[in-house]
Structure formats: C-alpha cells, structure tokens
Amino acid sequence: MDIATIVGAIAGLLVIVIAIAIGGDFGSFINVPSLLIVVGGGLSVTVMRFPISNVLSALALGTSVAFKNRKDTPKDKIDKLVELADLVRKSGPLALENAEIDDPILKKGAQMVADGYEEEVLIGMLELERDLYLQRLDEAARIYKQFGDAAPAFGMIGTLVGLVQMLSTMDDPAAIGPSMAVALLTTLYGAVLSNAIALPISDKLATKAKLEEVNQTLSIDGITHLRANRAPQLIKEMLLAYLPEKERQIAQMEMAAA
C-alpha cells in the first residue's frame, strides 16, 4: 500500500471539501451537466487517441501503481539474489524451484535457471518481458497525462457553454443561476480532476517506469550471474553499482567489516 499517495489524495480533496463547507452549501457545488462535460469529454478525447482496451488497462494499472504500489528497492533485490546464489552453491540450481520469491521477473528467471535455459535465451526472454512492462507503464502514464490535459480544456468548454446559456436567457432571471453554475463548476471540476487525480497518477507511473527499469535490469544481471554459479559475495559486489552512492558506500563498508 502506497501511503504517500493515499495521504496526498485525501489531504488535497479534504482541503477543497473543507473550503466548500466553510464557505456555504456543499450541494451547490454538485452539478451533473458540468461533470458530464468534463468527465465525458475528457474520456472521449482520450479514447480517440488510444484504443479503448488500452485505456481500460491503463486505468487499472494506474490505480494499482498509485495505491497498491509495492516498493522493491535495489538493495532488497541484491540481498535476495545473494540468498539465491547461496542456495545454488549449497543445493544446486534445482533448489531454485522451491525458493520463495515474490518478485515476478526474479521468480521467472530463477525458474529458467533451474530448467537449464541457455544464457542467450534467458536474457532475451527476460529483457523482452521487462521492455513490454515498461512500455505498458509508459502508455498508461501518457493516457493519464492526456486525460489530465483534456479535463481543464473541457472545463473551459463547459464554461463557454454556460456563458452562452446565461446570455441567451438574460430575460429569465430563474435560468441565469443554473447556467452560471455550469459555467463555473466545469472549470472547477476540470482543474480538480486534472491536478488532484490524473496528472499525479501520470507522474507516479512515469516514476514507477524509471524505478522498474533499474530494478528489472538488476534482476536480469543477477540471474545471469546466478546461472554462471558465481559466488554470492562476488554477485553482491558486482551489483552494488545499481545502488545510490550513499547506500553503496554503506554496503561496501558492511562487506569490508564482514
């Protein structure tokens, strides 16, 4: 569970709700036509640019990454690879079949080592899986970015629609209020959906893609060392380059003290 995303989303929306509650009637800020213009229009334009199946997949992936993001650090992966290397040294590659591995690509790679795949085949399959996953993350980020860009635009369109309705009914005072509500609330809905939901999730997906590129490349390198039956400490030393400078120095000092 990604606490930062949940806290940020709740805090951002709560500030808006509190400001509305303090300033007046909350019900006056609910307008179905305005919501239809912003959400319906934003989704329609997004579906025009991307296949609908990709949009649905991106919505699910974005929600998963934003709120259920499992944080695997490079250090965690290195420690796991050292543990697996030690297991291979003691019991042979077949012992990897029963090893407890949570990371999908690391688990698949370990199984391929246990099955005796050639190094070229192993690397090719794992790199393909990594690249396809990164491609899905990148496309999901672009889809959320598209919706985040479209929502304020349709908010402005709704504002123009509301102003036209208002100006065309100036002789009817009862119709001015609802038209003005459409004019103003579409802009509000567009801004909130874009800046509080769509764009933050897009950035989260882009950040996830960068982290996964490092993590999965580390896993693939580690699996090739595992297949070559290299010593656990040698594998750890070779993979320390993936760590940030400060963590790398700490890990090197720990190795020197061991």
N, C-alpha and C positions, 0 to 999 in steps of 0.2 A: 504494500500500500504506500503510495507516494503522499506523505503527509503535507509536504510543501504545497503541492497543487491543490489539495483539498482545503487547506487553511487559506491559501491565497484566493481561491474562488469564493469561498464562504465569506471571507472578510470583505472582498470587493463588492459582492452583491449585498451584503449586510449594510455596508455604508450607504448604498443607494436606497435600500428599503427604509433605513432609519431616517435619512434625509426627507424621504417622501412622507413618512409617518409624522414627522415633526411639523412639516410644512402644510399638511392638510389631509384630505381624504385620499386614502390609498386606491379606492375604487375608481377615482377619476383618472388614474394612470393606466387603467386597463382598457384597451381599445382593440377589438378583434380585427377590424379592417386594416388598421396600422400594422398589426402583427402579420396578417396575411400578405401585405405588400412586401414587408421586409424579409420574412422567412421564405415565403413562396417565391418571391422574385429572386432572392439570393440563391436558393436551391435550384431554381430553373436555369439560371445562368451557369451555375456550376455543372449541372448535368449536360448543358450544351457543350461544355469544354472537355468533359471527361465522360467515359462510359458509365452508365448508371450502376453497373456491378462494381466498378472501381470506387465509385462514390460511397456505396454502402459498405464496402470493405474498409475504406478509409475512415468512415465514421466509427466503425467498431475498433479499428486499430488505434485511432486517436484516443478514444475513451480508455482503452486498455493501457496505453502508454502513459496517459496523463494521470490516471487514478489508480492503476494497479501495477505501476512500473517496478519491476524487480531490479534492484541495483546490484549488479555484479561488478566489482572493481577488478582491475588488472591484478592486484595483489591476491585477491581471492582465487582467481584463475591460476595464477602461478603456484600458489600453495596446493591447489587441487591437483595440478599436473605433477608436482613433486611427489605428492602422495600416490598418484597412479604409477609414476616411474618406480617408486619404491616397491609397489605391489608387483610390477612386472619383473623387477630384479629378483624378488623373493619367490614368486609363484609362476612366472611366465606370462606371456600375452593372453592366454585363455582366461586368466583370472580377471581380466577386464570385463568379461561378460557379466559377472556378478557384482561389479563395483557400483556403489551408489553415486550416481552423477545426475545433478539437477539440470545443468546447462545442456540444451538440446544439441548444439553443434559439437560440444565436447563429448557428449554421450555417443553420438553417431560416429565421431572419429575414433573413439575408443573401441567401439564395436567393430569398426572396419580394421583396426589393428589386430583385434582378436581373430578376425576372419582371414587375416593374411593378405589383405589387398596390397597391390603394388603401390609404391610411393607416388608415382605419377597419377595413377587413377585416384588414389586417396586425396591428393592435393586438388586435383581437378574437380572432384565432386564436392568437396567442402568449400572450395572457393566459389563454385557456382551457386551453392546454397547461400553463402554469405552475400554474394552480389545481388541475388534475387531478393533477399530480405531487405538489404539496403535500398534497393530500387522501390520496394513497396513502402518503406518508410518515407523516402523522398517524395513519392507520388502522393502519399497521404498528407504530407506537410504542404505540398502545393495545392491540394484540394481545400484544405482548411484555410490556406492563405487566400485562395480565390474567393471563398465564402466571406472571409473577413474583409476583403476589398469590396465585394458586391453589396454587403449589408448596409454600409453607410450610403452607398450610391442609391440604393433603393429607398433608403430613408429620406434622401433628398428628393427623389421622385415622388414619394408619398407626400412630402411637404408641399411640392408644387401642385399635386392633385388636390390636397386640402385647401390650398390658397385659391385655386380656380373655383372649387365648390363654394368657398366662402364668398368670393367676389361675385359669383353668379346668383347668390341668394341674399344680397345685401338688403333687399326689401323685406326679407323674412327674418326677423331677429331670432326666432327659435332655431333656425337652421345654421346660424353663424357659429354657435358653440361647438356642435359636433364636427363641423368642417375644420374649425381651428384645432380641435383635438387631434384629428387625423394629421393635420399639417405639422403639429409639434411632436406628437408621440412617435411618428415614424422615424423622425431624426433621432429621438431618444433610443428607440428600440435598435436602430441600426448601429448606433455608437456602442451600446451595451453589448450586443451580440458580437460585434467585431472585436472590441478592445478587452472585454472581460471573458470571452469564451474562445472564439475562432482563432485569433492571432496568437494568444498564449499557447494554445494546443499546437498550432503550427510550429512555433518556436521550440516547443517541447519535443516534437517529432524530429525536427532538424538536429537538435542536441543529441537525441537518442541515436540518430543515424551516425553521428560522429563517434560517439562512445562505442557503439556496436562495431563500427569498422575497426577500431583499435582492439576491442575485446575478442572479436571473432578471428582477426588476423593473428592475435596472440595465441588463441586456441589452436589454430591450424599449424602454426610454427611448433607449438608444444607437442601436438600429435605427431608431427614428423620426427621430432626428437625422441618421442616415446616409441615410435616404430623402430627407430635406429638403436633402441635399447641403450641410450646414453645414461650416464649416472645421474641420479636425482639432483645432486648439488650442481653438476655441470648444467643441467637443464635450467635450474633456477638462475644461475649466473648468466646464462645466455638470454634469458627472458627478462632480466631486470631492466633492459633498455626501454621496455614498454611502460615502466613506472615514471611518475613525475619525479623531478630531480630530488626533492626532499625525501620522498618515500624510498627512492633508490639508495640514497645515502644511508638511511636508517637500515634498510635491508642488507646493504654491504657491511655495515658495522656489526649487524647480528651474525652474518656469515663469518666474519673475521673472529668474532668472540666465541663462536661455536667450536 
